[in-house]
């Protein structure tokens, strides 16, 4: 459950700075950040079936349709806070029309509403509150346990589809869904940086990649399992570990400055690849970025001005053909704490960029 008082403090500042009377959130990740609940019915939709509006001075209202109103009021909103729920008949108007008819102005929304400005809530939610962090620590550990439980049972003859199904079941048993599940066996992992599962057998090794979600928060991790691995795998895995650690060290440094940007971290990532003898490898796959209430709040690119905030979560995912290193970490001005850590997977001590971390080893089955 989110800390509503903490959310209200941020939103009051937003209203004051923008001169707004209200702000509305209907995209599922923003609705989850604002309320702690879900407005999803169709998981593929960019906009959910309800909008949460903050009107200042502690006043909230949720607008939806008559199909969802009762369920959302009973199951998705904080019991300790009286959030009014209003609804139009589903056939009379769409969500944007419902919000436009009820919102004071001037106002902003995270989706297209006639007469309202558009707000990108990323900067509002990038820094995590104490309740967010507690929930994130639980989520991260459970995601790691769910993924690693499946990985320990893998066999060379398992298909990528079978592994993906096992991962989804393992996560669902912990009330966690998975927007991203990638599984690459020995044939496909070296060929594709995003190995969407097929009916191919794992063969000599497997790379398992997950971005999982609960309560709006996202946790990403990658684990590698070897049966009869190619000779090059161990070296490339170590390189990916060092690049990821350099990225986290650069994130910590940038978070300690008021003007730290994603571009600053990307410079360090480019240098890390070059120093490891893989100059330009970054061009073949995105390197990750900030996470939290989105799989990635932003992806780092050269010269990106996206903010690097302290007390925020990051998931860097460097790849070196056929190998990958990735976890979700909480970064402050002076610390890096890995959230997707079960404490039960073998690790390697990695020192890079002035930072020492335990990074997941290749598990030999």
C-alpha positions in Angstrom: 0.0 0.0 0.0 1.3 3.4 -0.9 1.9 6.3 1.5 -0.9 8.6 0.4 0.4 11.5 2.6 3.7 11.3 0.9 2.1 11.2 -2.5 0.0 14.3 -1.6 3.1 16.2 -0.7 4.6 15.6 -4.1 1.3 16.4 -5.9 0.8 19.6 -3.9 4.2 20.8 -5.2 3.3 19.8 -8.7 0.0 21.7 -8.6 1.7 24.8 -7.1 4.5 24.8 -9.6 2.2 24.3 -12.6 -0.6 26.5 -11.4 -3.1 23.6 -11.7 -6.3 22.9 -9.9 -6.1 19.1 -10.5 -3.9 16.3 -12.0 -5.2 13.0 -13.3 -3.6 9.6 -13.7 -5.1 6.9 -16.0 -2.1 5.0 -17.3 -1.9 1.8 -15.3 1.6 2.5 -13.8 0.7 6.0 -12.8 -2.6 4.9 -11.3 -0.8 2.3 -9.3 1.8 4.9 -8.1 -1.0 7.3 -7.0 -3.4 4.9 -5.4 -1.6 1.6 -4.8 -4.4 -0.1 -6.9 -4.9 -1.3 -10.4 -7.1 0.1 -13.1 -6.2 -2.6 -15.6 -8.8 -4.8 -17.4 -7.1 -5.2 -20.7 -3.4 -5.7 -19.9 -2.4 -4.5 -23.4 -4.1 -1.1 -23.1 -2.0 2.0 -22.6 -4.8 3.6 -20.6 -6.7 1.8 -17.9 -10.5 1.9 -17.1 -10.3 4.5 -14.3 -8.5 7.8 -13.7 -7.4 8.9 -10.3 -7.6 12.7 -9.8 -5.9 14.8 -7.1 -7.7 18.1 -6.6 -5.4 19.5 -3.9 -5.8 19.8 -0.1 -6.1 16.0 0.3 -9.1 15.7 -2.1 -9.1 12.7 -4.4 -11.7 11.4 -6.9 -11.7 8.4 -9.1 -13.6 8.5 -12.4 -14.5 5.3 -14.2 -17.5 3.6 -16.0 -20.5 1.9 -14.4 -19.0 -1.6 -15.2 -15.9 -1.1 -13.0 -17.0 1.4 -10.4 -18.1 -1.0 -7.7 -15.1 -3.3 -8.0 -12.6 -0.6 -8.1 -14.1 1.1 -5.0 -14.2 -2.2 -3.1 -10.9 -3.8 -4.2 -8.4 -1.3 -5.6 -8.5 1.9 -3.5 -6.9 2.5 -0.1 -9.3 1.6 2.7 -7.9 4.2 5.0 -8.6 7.1 2.6 -12.0 8.1 1.4 -11.6 8.4 -2.3 -14.9 9.2 -4.0 -15.7 7.1 -7.1 -18.0 8.5 -9.8 -19.0 6.8 -13.0 -20.7 7.3 -16.4 -22.6 4.5 -18.2 -20.1 2.7 -20.4 -22.1 3.6 -23.6 -22.4 7.3 -22.9 -18.8 8.5 -23.1 -15.2 7.4 -22.8 -12.8 8.0 -19.9 -11.4 11.2 -21.3 -14.9 12.6 -21.7 -15.7 11.7 -18.1 -12.6 13.4 -16.8 -13.1 16.5 -18.9 -16.7 16.9 -17.6 -15.6 16.7 -14.0 -12.2 18.3 -13.7 -11.6 21.8 -12.5 -9.3 23.8 -14.7 -6.5 24.4 -15.4 -5.5 20.8 -15.0 -3.2 18.2 -16.4 -3.5 14.5 -17.1 -1.2 11.7 -18.2 -3.5 10.8 -21.1 -5.2 12.8 -23.7 -8.2 14.8 -22.2 -9.8 17.6 -24.1 -8.9 21.0 -22.5 -6.2 19.6 -20.2 -2.5 19.8 -20.4 -0.4 16.6 -20.6 1.9 15.5 -17.8 4.6 12.9 -17.8 4.5 11.5 -14.3 8.0 10.0 -14.5 9.7 12.8 -12.6 7.0 12.6 -9.9 7.5 9.0 -9.2 11.2 8.3 -10.0 12.3 8.8 -6.4 10.9 6.0 -4.2 9.2 6.6 -0.8 9.8 4.4 2.2 6.7 2.3 1.6 7.7 1.9 -2.0 11.1 0.6 -0.9 9.7 -1.9 1.6 7.4 -3.3 -1.1 10.2 -3.3 -3.6 12.6 -5.3 -1.3 9.9 -7.9 -0.9 9.1 -8.0 -4.6 12.7 -8.2 -5.6 13.5 -11.1 -3.3 10.4 -13.0 -4.4 11.1 -12.5 -8.1 14.6 -13.8 -7.7 13.3 -16.8 -5.7 10.7 -17.6 -8.3 13.1 -17.3 -11.3 15.9 -19.2 -9.5 13.6 -22.0 -8.4 12.8 -22.7 -12.1 16.4 -22.3 -13.2 17.7 -24.9 -10.8 15.4 -27.6 -12.4 16.3 -26.9 -16.0 17.5 -29.7 -18.3 19.1 -29.4 -21.8 16.0 -31.0 -23.4 13.5 -28.5 -21.9 12.1 -26.1 -24.6 12.2 -22.4 -24.2 8.4 -22.3 -24.2 8.3 -24.8 -21.3 10.7 -22.8 -19.3 8.8 -19.6 -19.9 5.6 -21.3 -18.8 7.3 -22.5 -15.6 8.5 -19.0 -14.9 5.1 -17.5 -15.3 3.5 -20.1 -13.0 6.3 -19.7 -10.4 5.7 -15.9 -10.4 1.9 -16.2 -10.4 2.1 -18.3 -7.3 3.6 -15.3 -5.5 0.9 -12.9 -6.9 3.4 -11.5 -9.4 2.8 -11.1 -13.2 5.5 -10.9 -15.8 5.2 -8.4 -18.7 8.5 -9.7 -20.0 9.7 -13.4 -20.1 12.6 -14.2 -22.4 14.4 -17.5 -22.7 17.3 -18.2 -25.0 18.9 -21.6 -25.3 22.4 -22.4 -26.7 21.4 -21.8 -30.3 19.4 -18.7 -30.0 20.9 -16.7 -27.1 24.1 -15.9 -29.1 21.9 -14.8 -32.1 19.3 -12.6 -30.5 19.5 -10.1 -27.6 15.8 -10.5 -27.0 15.2 -14.3 -27.3 11.4 -14.5 -27.2 10.7 -18.2 -26.4 10.3 -20.8 -29.1 9.9 -24.6 -29.1 13.7 -24.9 -29.4 15.4 -27.0 -26.8 17.8 -25.3 -24.4 20.8 -27.3 -25.5 24.1 -26.5 -23.9 23.1 -23.4 -21.8 20.2 -21.0 -21.2 19.8 -17.3 -20.5 16.6 -16.5 -18.6 15.3 -12.9 -18.5 12.3 -11.6 -16.6 10.7 -8.2 -15.9 8.0 -8.9 -13.2 5.4 -6.7 -11.7 3.4 -6.4 -8.5 1.6 -3.4 -7.0 2.8 -1.4 -10.0 6.5 -1.9 -9.1 8.7 -3.7 -11.7 11.7 -5.9 -11.0 14.1 -7.2 -13.7 16.7 -9.9 -13.4 18.6 -12.3 -15.6 20.0 -15.7 -14.7 22.3 -18.0 -16.7 22.3 -21.8 -16.4 25.0 -24.0 -18.1 24.9 -27.7 -19.0 27.8 -28.0 -21.4 28.6 -24.3 -22.1 30.7 -23.0 -25.0 34.2 -21.9 -24.1 33.5 -18.2 -24.6 30.5 -18.0 -22.2 32.4 -17.5 -18.9 34.5 -14.7 -20.3 31.6 -12.8 -21.9 29.5 -13.3 -18.7 32.3 -11.7 -16.7 32.5 -8.8 -19.1 28.8 -8.2 -18.8 29.1 -8.3 -15.0 31.8 -5.7 -15.0 30.0 -3.4 -17.4 26.9 -3.6 -15.2 28.9 -2.8 -12.1 30.5 0.2 -13.8 27.0 1.4 -14.8 25.8 1.2 -11.2 28.9 2.9 -9.9 28.3 5.7 -12.5 24.6 5.9 -11.4 25.6 6.3 -7.8 28.0 9.1 -8.8 25.4 10.9 -10.9 22.7 10.5 -8.3 25.0 12.4 -5.9 24.8 15.5 -8.1 22.0 17.8 -8.9 22.7 17.6 -12.6 23.4 13.9 -13.1 21.9 12.5 -16.3 21.4 9.2 -18.1 23.9 10.4 -20.7 26.6 10.6 -18.0 26.0 7.0 -17.1 25.9 6.0 -20.7 29.4 7.6 -21.2 30.6 5.2 -18.4 29.0 2.2 -20.1 30.6 3.0 -23.4 34.0 3.3 -21.7 33.4 0.1 -19.9 32.8 -1.9 -23.0 35.9 -0.4 -24.7 38.1 -1.1 -21.7 36.9 -4.7 -21.7 37.8 -5.1 -25.4 34.3 -4.9 -26.7 34.1 -1.3 -28.0 30.8 -0.6 -29.7 29.1 -3.7 -28.3 26.5 -1.3 -26.7 25.2 -0.5 -30.2 23.7 -4.0 -30.4 21.3 -3.8 -27.4 19.8 -1.1 -25.1 21.6 -0.9 -21.8 18.6 -0.4 -19.5 18.0 2.5 -17.2 15.7 3.7 -14.4 12.9 1.5 -13.3 10.2 1.5 -10.6 6.6 2.0 -11.6 7.5 1.1 -15.2 9.7 -1.6 -16.7 12.0 1.3 -17.5 11.1 4.8 -16.6 13.7 5.8 -19.1 16.3 4.0 -21.3 19.7 5.5 -21.3 21.1 6.8 -24.6 24.1 8.8 -25.6 23.6 12.4 -24.6 20.3 11.7 -22.8 19.2 14.4 -20.4 16.9 12.1 -18.4 17.5 12.7 -14.6 19.4 10.3 -12.4 17.7 10.6 -9.0 18.9 9.4 -5.7 16.7 7.0 -3.7 15.5 5.4 -7.0 15.7 2.0 -8.7 17.8 1.1 -11.8 18.1 -2.0 -13.9 21.1 -2.0 -16.2 21.3 -4.9 -18.6 24.5 -5.0 -20.6 24.9 -7.9 -23.1 28.0 -9.4 -24.7 26.9 -11.7 -27.6 25.3 -14.7 -25.8 25.8 -13.4 -22.3 23.9 -10.9 -20.1 24.1 -9.4 -16.6 21.0 -7.8 -15.0 19.4 -7.1 -11.6 17.3 -4.4 -10.1 19.2 -2.1 -7.7 18.2 0.7 -5.3 20.7 3.6 -5.6 21.3 6.4 -3.2 24.1 9.1 -3.1 26.5 6.7 -1.4 25.1 3.2 -1.7 23.9 0.5 -4.2 21.7 -2.3 -2.9 20.6 -5.1 -5.2 16.9 -5.8 -4.7 16.5 -8.9 -6.9 18.8 -11.0 -4.6 17.5 -14.2 -3.0 20.7 -14.9 -1.1 20.6 -18.4 -2.6 22.2 -18.1 -6.0 26.0 -18.4 -6.5 27.7 -15.1 -6.9 31.0 -13.6 -8.1 32.7 -10.6 -6.4 33.0 -7.9 -9.0 35.0 -4.7 -8.5 34.6 -1.9 -11.1 34.3 1.8 -11.1 35.1 2.0 -7.4 32.1 -0.2 -6.5 32.2 -3.8 -5.2 29.1 -6.0 -5.7 28.1 -9.6 -5.6 26.9 -10.5 -9.1 25.1 -13.7 -10.1 27.4 -16.5 -11.4 26.6 -18.9 -14.1 24.8 -21.9 -12.5 26.1 -25.2 -13.6 23.4 -27.9 -13.7 
